[in-house]
């Protein structure tokens, strides 16, 4: 779409406002709305100004002026405003140098694809994520000097079989019992359907939606694979739509990886493949039908997985999910069909076009632009350096002894460990200037100073159970 097409589109839909959106470093959408008549075609070149020092992880106050340059190819109608409003995603530019901003996540994704093309390995990287989330009826939490707690509730919560509901009809999915039940146990079919319909309105192709394993309203809506940068855009729409549809229905959604104790967490298994033109590159005659390139790509992702997870499993809560059990993909190995492996090779189809790697460690709290670009950079490193993915793990891990499992590498046990891994292993990310040292240092500093340190200083409620009478 050209800038002229943008104004024609707005006129066609009788929209008098435009909502400009962009993604901060940690992966949250920011926005500002403008009357369309204050924009002209030059806005799509010159951008609009904003305060970069008020955006997490971005500019210092003495160099705060930044420009948001709208991308006309991202224009759609926003489904949640009372009056017709055109939405457009922006790229971030420095107003002095007029260069793209190194900490803009969308720019990182664009650079990743350009780097891939320059290597000659492939010209397309396709991503197909499976984000999971919880739909709750209520959430309350606080943390201050004298108290700290959280409380969640859901009409579907297994703990509510005895709640006074006038009448309580039962039909609560049990812990780990929520996978694929029909109604009335699945009470959220219509709500998920509404979310899917709203996604279709903004151009997202939805493949499926269903109840997930967890009690208390765990859900999954799958998007059809597409190229990395576009999927980054779609993932931002995905979260925005799901949260707003839920709020409209009097519900609340969280993409926290592990909000419910002793039940499955929410992951975001990310299907990944490289193509050259219309030729898929991962199909071959090797293990699980993979090509040599596919195996080397897996080797790169497995080698660099601890560092990738600083972006792809980026919260302290992520490591409440990445623990043994609950199908957690904690083993840094390759496997056909085994869901406890970090990389699974789906075996549903013999078509070469369906051959892909499924990296199961990421979770939906991540910034998709950064997480998937980190995966891409690791895969390219694996292909260029012919990194062997190692011996596959096809056995049931619950039948294996601790000594047998000990020979396999595992995911980090905490965000601390993942951040340390990123600090020690990031040359694969900075190849071709895709990730900059500045971005990586800012990410590490934010995680340590704004998340890890504050959490370490606070008493945990369970410590009172353990130690109060010591």
KAJO-V91191 format. One record per pair of residues at least 4 apart in sequence whose ideal C-beta (glycine too) atoms are under 6 Angstrom apart, sorted by the first residue. I is the first residue (numbers start at 0). J is the second residue. If there is no record, write none. Layout:
BEGIN
i:I j:J
i:I j:J
END
This chain:
BEGIN
i:0 j:4
i:0 j:71
i:0 j:72
i:0 j:74
i:2 j:40
i:2 j:43
i:2 j:71
i:5 j:71
i:5 j:74
i:8 j:74
i:9 j:14
i:9 j:35
i:9 j:85
i:12 j:76
i:12 j:83
i:13 j:83
i:14 j:83
i:14 j:84
i:14 j:85
i:15 j:35
i:16 j:32
i:16 j:84
i:17 j:33
i:17 j:35
i:17 j:85
i:18 j:30
i:18 j:32
i:18 j:77
i:18 j:84
i:18 j:86
i:19 j:31
i:19 j:67
i:19 j:69
i:19 j:87
i:19 j:89
i:20 j:28
i:20 j:30
i:20 j:88
i:21 j:29
i:21 j:67
i:21 j:89
i:22 j:28
i:22 j:104
i:22 j:235
i:23 j:27
i:23 j:29
i:23 j:54
i:23 j:55
i:24 j:55
i:24 j:56
i:24 j:102
i:25 j:55
i:26 j:366
i:28 j:235
i:33 j:37
i:38 j:42
i:41 j:45
i:43 j:69
i:43 j:71
i:46 j:66
i:46 j:67
i:46 j:68
i:46 j:92
i:47 j:67
i:48 j:66
i:49 j:65
i:49 j:67
i:50 j:63
i:51 j:57
i:51 j:58
i:51 j:63
i:51 j:65
i:52 j:58
i:52 j:60
i:52 j:63
i:56 j:441
i:56 j:445
i:57 j:102
i:58 j:62
i:58 j:63
i:64 j:94
i:65 j:91
i:66 j:92
i:66 j:94
i:67 j:89
i:68 j:89
i:68 j:90
i:68 j:92
i:69 j:87
i:69 j:89
i:70 j:88
i:73 j:87
i:73 j:88
i:74 j:85
i:74 j:87
i:75 j:86
i:75 j:201
i:77 j:84
i:77 j:86
i:78 j:197
i:78 j:200
i:79 j:243
i:80 j:84
i:88 j:232
i:90 j:105
i:91 j:100
i:91 j:103
i:92 j:99
i:93 j:98
i:93 j:100
i:99 j:106
i:101 j:435
i:101 j:437
i:101 j:438
i:102 j:438
i:104 j:366
i:104 j:368
i:104 j:369
i:105 j:368
i:107 j:368
i:107 j:372
i:108 j:227
i:108 j:228
i:108 j:231
i:108 j:368
i:108 j:372
i:109 j:228
i:110 j:433
i:111 j:372
i:111 j:375
i:111 j:433
i:114 j:431
i:114 j:433
i:115 j:121
i:115 j:124
i:116 j:122
i:120 j:382
i:121 j:273
i:121 j:274
i:121 j:275
i:121 j:280
i:122 j:275
i:123 j:226
i:123 j:274
i:124 j:227
i:124 j:273
i:124 j:375
i:125 j:224
i:125 j:272
i:126 j:227
i:126 j:230
i:126 j:371
i:127 j:224
i:127 j:270
i:128 j:267
i:128 j:269
i:129 j:221
i:129 j:268
i:130 j:267
i:130 j:363
i:131 j:211
i:131 j:219
i:131 j:265
i:131 j:266
i:132 j:218
i:132 j:252
i:132 j:254
i:132 j:265
i:133 j:216
i:133 j:217
i:133 j:253
i:133 j:258
i:134 j:187
i:134 j:216
i:134 j:218
i:134 j:245
i:134 j:250
i:134 j:252
i:135 j:151
i:135 j:153
i:135 j:251
i:136 j:152
i:136 j:153
i:136 j:154
i:137 j:152
i:138 j:151
i:138 j:251
i:139 j:150
i:140 j:149
i:142 j:147
i:147 j:460
i:153 j:215
i:153 j:216
i:155 j:171
i:155 j:172
i:155 j:186
i:155 j:215
i:155 j:216
i:156 j:214
i:156 j:215
i:157 j:171
i:157 j:173
i:157 j:174
i:157 j:214
i:159 j:171
i:160 j:171
i:162 j:167
i:170 j:183
i:170 j:184
i:172 j:176
i:172 j:177
i:172 j:184
i:172 j:214
i:174 j:214
i:174 j:262
i:175 j:212
i:175 j:262
i:177 j:210
i:177 j:211
i:177 j:212
i:177 j:213
i:177 j:214
i:177 j:217
i:178 j:212
i:179 j:209
i:180 j:184
i:180 j:185
i:182 j:188
i:185 j:210
i:187 j:191
i:187 j:216
i:190 j:248
i:191 j:208
i:191 j:218
i:193 j:244
i:194 j:240
i:194 j:241
i:194 j:244
i:195 j:205
i:195 j:208
i:195 j:220
i:197 j:240
i:197 j:244
i:198 j:203
i:198 j:205
i:198 j:240
i:201 j:236
i:203 j:222
i:203 j:233
i:204 j:223
i:206 j:221
i:206 j:223
i:207 j:221
i:208 j:220
i:209 j:219
i:211 j:217
i:211 j:218
i:211 j:219
i:212 j:263
i:213 j:217
i:213 j:259
i:213 j:262
i:213 j:263
i:214 j:262
i:215 j:259
i:222 j:233
i:225 j:229
i:225 j:230
i:227 j:371
i:231 j:367
i:231 j:368
i:234 j:367
i:236 j:240
i:240 j:244
i:241 j:252
i:242 j:252
i:245 j:250
i:245 j:252
i:253 j:258
i:254 j:363
i:254 j:364
i:255 j:316
i:256 j:264
i:256 j:265
i:256 j:316
i:256 j:317
i:256 j:320
i:256 j:362
i:256 j:364
i:257 j:264
i:257 j:316
i:257 j:319
i:257 j:320
i:263 j:325
i:264 j:320
i:265 j:363
i:266 j:362
i:267 j:361
i:267 j:362
i:267 j:363
i:268 j:357
i:268 j:359
i:269 j:358
i:269 j:361
i:270 j:355
i:270 j:357
i:271 j:356
i:271 j:374
i:272 j:281
i:272 j:355
i:273 j:280
i:274 j:279
i:279 j:351
i:279 j:352
i:280 j:292
i:281 j:289
i:281 j:290
i:281 j:293
i:281 j:354
i:282 j:290
i:282 j:351
i:282 j:354
i:283 j:289
i:283 j:290
i:285 j:289
i:285 j:294
i:286 j:391
i:287 j:335
i:287 j:344
i:288 j:354
i:289 j:293
i:289 j:294
i:292 j:382
i:294 j:388
i:295 j:381
i:295 j:382
i:295 j:385
i:295 j:386
i:296 j:378
i:296 j:381
i:296 j:382
i:297 j:333
i:297 j:342
i:297 j:356
i:297 j:388
i:298 j:381
i:298 j:386
i:298 j:387
i:298 j:388
i:299 j:377
i:299 j:378
i:299 j:380
i:299 j:381
i:299 j:386
i:300 j:358
i:300 j:374
i:300 j:377
i:300 j:378
i:301 j:331
i:301 j:388
i:302 j:386
i:303 j:307
i:303 j:377
i:303 j:427
i:304 j:331
i:305 j:411
i:305 j:417
i:305 j:420
i:306 j:420
i:306 j:421
i:306 j:424
i:307 j:311
i:307 j:373
i:307 j:377
i:308 j:312
i:308 j:360
i:308 j:417
i:309 j:417
i:309 j:418
i:309 j:421
i:310 j:369
i:310 j:370
i:310 j:373
i:311 j:361
i:311 j:365
i:311 j:370
i:312 j:317
i:312 j:360
i:312 j:362
i:313 j:365
i:314 j:364
i:315 j:414
i:315 j:454
i:317 j:362
i:318 j:413
i:318 j:414
i:321 j:327
i:321 j:329
i:321 j:410
i:322 j:327
i:323 j:329
i:326 j:338
i:328 j:341
i:328 j:359
i:328 j:360
i:329 j:409
i:329 j:410
i:330 j:339
i:330 j:340
i:330 j:392
i:330 j:407
i:331 j:341
i:331 j:408
i:332 j:340
i:332 j:392
i:332 j:407
i:333 j:342
i:333 j:388
i:333 j:391
i:334 j:340
i:334 j:343
i:334 j:391
i:334 j:392
i:334 j:393
i:335 j:344
i:335 j:346
i:336 j:346
i:337 j:392
i:337 j:393
i:339 j:396
i:340 j:392
i:341 j:360
i:342 j:356
i:342 j:358
i:343 j:357
i:343 j:359
i:345 j:357
i:348 j:353
i:358 j:374
i:360 j:410
i:361 j:365
i:361 j:370
i:365 j:370
i:367 j:371
i:376 j:427
i:376 j:428
i:376 j:433
i:377 j:427
i:380 j:384
i:380 j:427
i:381 j:386
i:394 j:399
i:399 j:403
i:399 j:404
i:411 j:416
i:411 j:417
i:412 j:416
i:415 j:451
i:418 j:443
i:418 j:446
i:420 j:424
i:421 j:425
i:422 j:443
i:425 j:439
i:428 j:434
i:429 j:434
i:434 j:438
i:434 j:439
i:436 j:440
i:444 j:448
i:445 j:449
i:446 j:450
i:447 j:451
i:448 j:452
i:458 j:462
i:462 j:466
i:463 j:467
END
